Amino acid sequence: MTNSIIEGILETALKTLTTFIRTDNVAWPNKTFIKPAANGWYEIDHIPGEPYQAALGEDAPNRWVGIYQVTICVPINSGKAAANARYEAIAGLFSRGSIFSGVEIERVYSGPEGPEEDHYRLPVRIVYRADIEN
Protein backbone atom coordinates (compact mmCIF):
# COMPACT_ATOMS: atom_id res chain seq x y z
CA MET A 1 0.00 0.00 0.00
CA THR A 2 1.28 3.45 -0.85
CA ASN A 3 0.14 7.03 -0.33
CA SER A 4 -1.72 7.01 -3.65
CA ILE A 5 -3.60 3.83 -2.74
CA ILE A 6 -4.52 5.26 0.68
CA GLU A 7 -5.73 8.45 -0.99
CA GLY A 8 -7.89 6.40 -3.37
CA ILE A 9 -9.40 4.41 -0.50
CA LEU A 10 -10.35 7.57 1.38
CA GLU A 11 -11.69 9.21 -1.79
CA THR A 12 -13.92 6.20 -2.41
CA ALA A 13 -15.22 6.41 1.16
CA LEU A 14 -15.92 10.15 0.84
CA LYS A 15 -17.90 9.59 -2.35
CA THR A 16 -20.42 7.51 -0.36
CA LEU A 17 -21.72 10.75 1.21
CA THR A 18 -24.04 11.24 -1.75
CA THR A 19 -26.26 13.66 0.19
CA PHE A 20 -23.45 16.22 -0.10
CA ILE A 21 -20.74 14.89 -2.42
CA ARG A 22 -21.49 15.01 -6.16
CA THR A 23 -19.36 14.79 -9.26
CA ASP A 24 -19.64 18.54 -9.89
CA ASN A 25 -18.98 20.00 -6.42
CA VAL A 26 -15.59 18.57 -5.44
CA ALA A 27 -12.23 20.06 -6.37
CA TRP A 28 -10.09 16.92 -6.58
CA PRO A 29 -6.32 17.48 -6.67
CA ASN A 30 -4.92 18.39 -10.08
CA LYS A 31 -8.27 18.10 -11.88
CA THR A 32 -10.21 20.80 -13.67
CA PHE A 33 -12.87 22.32 -11.44
CA ILE A 34 -15.45 25.07 -11.90
CA LYS A 35 -16.92 26.50 -8.69
CA PRO A 36 -20.68 25.99 -8.55
CA ALA A 37 -22.75 29.17 -8.50
CA ALA A 38 -24.63 28.14 -5.34
CA ASN A 39 -24.52 25.72 -2.40
CA GLY A 40 -20.74 25.61 -2.09
CA TRP A 41 -18.14 22.98 -2.84
CA TYR A 42 -15.35 20.87 -1.33
CA GLU A 43 -11.60 21.03 -1.77
CA ILE A 44 -9.56 17.87 -1.20
CA ASP A 45 -5.96 17.71 0.01
CA HIS A 46 -3.94 14.65 0.99
CA ILE A 47 -1.09 15.40 3.37
CA PRO A 48 0.88 12.17 3.84
CA GLY A 49 3.36 11.81 6.65
CA GLU A 50 6.56 9.82 6.64
CA PRO A 51 6.04 6.06 7.07
CA TYR A 52 7.88 4.42 9.94
CA GLN A 53 8.42 1.00 11.50
CA ALA A 54 5.36 0.13 13.59
CA ALA A 55 6.97 -2.47 15.89
CA LEU A 56 10.29 -4.08 16.74
CA GLY A 57 12.00 -6.58 14.46
CA GLU A 58 12.96 -6.93 10.82
CA ASP A 59 9.53 -8.19 9.83
CA ALA A 60 7.62 -5.43 11.61
CA PRO A 61 5.00 -3.66 9.51
CA ASN A 62 5.43 -0.14 8.24
CA ARG A 63 2.98 2.45 9.53
CA TRP A 64 1.74 4.90 6.92
CA VAL A 65 0.25 8.05 8.44
CA GLY A 66 -1.24 11.29 7.21
CA ILE A 67 -4.12 13.69 7.01
CA TYR A 68 -6.89 13.59 4.42
CA GLN A 69 -8.33 17.10 4.43
CA VAL A 70 -11.78 17.95 3.12
CA THR A 71 -12.34 21.70 3.11
CA ILE A 72 -16.00 22.66 3.10
CA CYS A 73 -16.64 25.91 1.20
CA VAL A 74 -20.00 27.65 1.50
CA PRO A 75 -21.17 31.04 0.15
CA ILE A 76 -20.00 33.99 2.23
CA ASN A 77 -22.57 35.45 4.64
CA SER A 78 -24.77 32.35 4.43
CA GLY A 79 -24.27 31.32 8.06
CA LYS A 80 -22.64 28.18 9.41
CA ALA A 81 -25.59 25.77 9.40
CA ALA A 82 -24.77 24.26 6.00
CA ALA A 83 -21.06 23.96 6.78
CA ASN A 84 -21.78 22.43 10.18
CA ALA A 85 -24.20 19.85 8.72
CA ARG A 86 -21.58 18.83 6.17
CA TYR A 87 -18.92 18.63 8.87
CA GLU A 88 -21.13 16.35 10.98
CA ALA A 89 -21.69 14.03 8.00
CA ILE A 90 -17.97 13.82 7.21
CA ALA A 91 -17.03 13.38 10.88
CA GLY A 92 -19.66 10.66 11.21
CA LEU A 93 -18.37 8.74 8.21
CA PHE A 94 -14.73 9.01 9.27
CA SER A 95 -15.29 8.50 13.01
CA ARG A 96 -12.40 7.33 15.20
CA GLY A 97 -11.79 3.62 14.78
CA SER A 98 -13.46 3.34 11.37
CA ILE A 99 -11.48 1.17 8.96
CA PHE A 100 -11.63 1.46 5.18
CA SER A 101 -9.73 -1.32 3.37
CA GLY A 102 -7.01 -1.37 6.03
CA VAL A 103 -6.85 2.40 6.56
CA GLU A 104 -7.83 3.19 10.16
CA ILE A 105 -9.15 6.59 11.20
CA GLU A 106 -7.45 7.89 14.33
CA ARG A 107 -9.39 11.13 14.73
CA VAL A 108 -11.30 13.80 12.84
CA TYR A 109 -11.48 17.48 13.70
CA SER A 110 -12.09 20.86 12.10
CA GLY A 111 -10.39 24.22 11.96
CA PRO A 112 -9.15 26.77 11.63
CA GLU A 113 -12.15 28.13 9.79
CA GLY A 114 -12.85 31.54 8.37
CA PRO A 115 -13.97 33.76 5.52
CA GLU A 116 -12.27 34.15 2.17
CA GLU A 117 -13.12 36.70 -0.51
CA ASP A 118 -16.27 34.97 -1.79
CA HIS A 119 -16.77 31.98 0.51
CA TYR A 120 -16.42 30.64 4.04
CA ARG A 121 -13.99 27.74 4.60
CA LEU A 122 -14.23 24.96 7.17
CA PRO A 123 -11.33 22.49 6.87
CA VAL A 124 -12.03 18.98 8.14
CA ARG A 125 -8.90 17.00 8.97
CA ILE A 126 -9.10 13.22 8.93
CA VAL A 127 -6.06 11.68 10.60
CA TYR A 128 -5.35 8.12 9.49
CA ARG A 129 -2.86 5.29 9.76
CA ALA A 130 -2.34 2.03 7.91
CA ASP A 131 -0.03 -0.74 9.08
CA ILE A 132 1.37 -2.52 6.05
CA GLU A 133 3.63 -5.56 5.88
CA ASN A 134 7.28 -4.76 5.26
N, C-alpha and C positions, 0 to 999 in steps of 0.2 A: 504494500500500500504506500502511496506517495501523497504529497500535498495535493496534486491535481485530482487524485482519486477521492481523497477526503472532501475536497471542495465539491466534486460532483455528487457525492452522497448527501451532503448537506443541502445542496441546491435541489436535489430530487425531493428531499423532505420538505423544504420550504414550499415547493410547488404544490404540495397537498393542501395548503391553506387557500383553497379556491374561492373562499368568500372574499378574500382581499387580493390575492396574487393572481394576476392575469398575464397573458403573453405581451400585452401592450403597456403595462405599467411598472415594469422592472428594468432598471438600468444595470444589465449584467456587465461584468468587466470586459472591456475591449470590444463591445458590440454597439452598433448604431442604435441610438435611442432618441426618441422625440418625446419631450415632456408632454403629458396629457394636459388639456386645457382646464380640466376640473378634477376634483377628487384626489389629487396628489399622486405620488409614485414612491418607488423604493430604489435605493442605491445599494449595491452589493459590493462588499470588500472582503477579501480573504487575507488574513494576516497570520501566516504560519510562523511558528516559533522554531527553534532549533531542536531536532530530535535528540534524544539522549537514551542511555542505557537504563532500563526500567528496574533492573534487579542485578544481583551479583552473579558472576559467572560468564564464561564465554558464550553460552547459549541463551543468555538472558534476552528477552524481547527488547526492541527499541520502542520508546514512547514518543509518538508524534503529538505535538501540542500546537494550539493556536487559537485564534479568535475568528469567528465567522461573523462579520458585522452586517446587519441589515439596517440601513438608515431610512426611517419613515419620513417622508416629506409631504406636508399638507399645505394648502394655500395659506398665505400669511393672513393674519387677523380672522381666522376661522375658528379659533378656540382650540382646546386640547382634547376634546372628547373623541374625535376621529383618530387622532394619533394614539391616545391612550387605549382605545379599543383594539387597534392594530397591535400595539405593544402587548396587550394581554393575550391576544391570540398567538403571537410569536413566542412569548414566554411560556405559554401553556404547551405548545408543541415541543419546544426545546427545553422542557423542565429538567432540573438536575436529576441525573441518573438515567435519563432516556438514552437508549442505544439505537443507532441507525447503522446497520451493516458493520458493526464493530467499532463505530465512532461513538464514544460515550460523552455525554454532555455533563460538564462539571458545574457550571453555573450560567445564569443568564441575567443581565442587568442592563439598565439604560443610562444614558448621559454621556457627556454633558449635552444638553439640548439648548436650542435657541433659534432666534430668527435669522434668516438670510434676507437678501434683497427682495425676493418674491415668494418665499416659502418659509415654513417653520420646520426645523430638522430635529428628529428624535432618534439618535443612534441606539440600536439594540445590539449589545455584544454577547455573543454566544461562545463561551469558552469550552473547548473540547479537548479530548485526548483519545489516542488510539494506540494500544499496545500491539505491536506487530512482531512476528518472529524475526530473528536476526538472519 
